[in-house]
Amino acid sequence: MTSNKIIEVVAGALMRPDGGFMLGSRPEGKPYAGYWEFPGGKVEPGETPLEALKREFHEEMGIIVTAATPWLTKIHHYEHASVHLRFFRIWDWQGEPQPREAQSFAWQRPGRYTVAPMLPANGPILKSLELPACYAITCAAEIGVEAQLARLVERGWGMVQVREHGMGHEELADFVARAAAIVRPRGGKLVVNADPAWLEGWPVDGVHLTGARLAALTARPAFDWVGASIHGADELARAGELRLDYALLSPVAPTASHPDAALLGWDGFAACLAGGVPVPVYALGGLTAEDLPPAREHGAHGVALMRGAWR
C-alpha cells in the first residue's frame, strides 16, 4: 500500500560532452536494492533542491558539483512511498566519483544500456535523454523545397520537425519521404506537424501537435515520439497528462513570422516551468544555438530553431 506522504527528492545525471551520463546502483538495505537509478536523495528541511543535490553528490560519491541546471519534475508512486522527484543535469564537477555507499556506477549512452534492472521511475527520464540539445523545424515555404532538403543534408540535426502547413496531403507525403531518407539513415528522428491520421504508413518517428490538436486530444497518439507546441503552464500540464515526450514553449524572443506576439522572455519562460516540468521543454522563438546555455539555466531541455537552423 502506497503512503499518502510525498517525499521531496532530488536526482541528477552527470553529463559528458559526448552525451553519456552516469547511473548508480541502489545499495543493499534500501528498497529496490541492486536497481539502477540516477543518484540523489531526500531534500532536508531548509535546503533548496540545488543545495540538496550538491550535498547528496558529495556524500554519495565525493564530488563537488560546480554546474547544474534544472530539468524535469516527476511524481512517482512506489509501494513504500510516493516521491516528488526534481531532476537536474550536471555539466561540471570536481573530483572523480567514488562509491561511498558500497554502490556501483556506470557510464551509459542514451538508448544503449549495459546495466539492469532499472528503477521503475526512470523509463521516461531515460527516453528524454535521447532528445538532442537542438531541435530543427523546416521552413521550405520560405527557402524552397530543394534548398530545404539540401540544408538537411548539410546540417545533420538530430531531430527535425516537418512544419509545412501550406502543403497538401500528397505534396507533404512526398516531402516527408525525401526528408526521411536524409534524416533517419544517420540516426536522426523525424516528426511531422500535421493531422496524425495523415501519417499512417509514412516513414516518420512521430507526430508534433499544434496547441489546438493538443487541446482536442483525449489520449496520446500511437507514435514512438509525440510532442506539442505550447504557450503557457496550462498547456505544459496537459502535455504531461497525456505523457507526451517533449514540448516547444514559445515565443521567447521576437520572430519574423510573429513580430507582434507577446513575448515570454527568459523570466516568463522560467515562470511557465515553475509549477513543474513533466516533459522536456525546448525554448522556441527567435533563438539560435548560441542561446542553449541560458535556455538550460532557465529549465529548458534545449532550443528549437526554425530560421536559425538553416541560415
Salt bridges, closest charged atoms under 4 A:
GLU8 OE1 - HIS84 ND1 2.93
GLU8 OE1 - ARG86 NE 3.80
ASP18 OD1 - ARG109 NH1 3.48
GLU37 OE1 - ARG26 NH1 3.02
GLU47 OE2 - ARG55 NE 2.60
GLU56 OE2 - ARG55 NH1 3.15
GLU59 OE1 - ARG55 NH1 3.21
GLU101 OE1 - LYS30 NZ 3.72
GLU142 OE2 - ARG307 NH2 2.56
GLU146 OE2 - ARG178 NH1 2.98
GLU154 OE1 - ARG155 NE 3.87
ASP205 OD2 - ARG184 NE 3.20
GLU235 OE1 - HIS231 ND1 3.75
GLU241 OE1 - ARG238 NH1 3.33
ASP245 OD1 - LYS127 NZ 3.06
ASP245 OD2 - ARG220 NH2 2.83
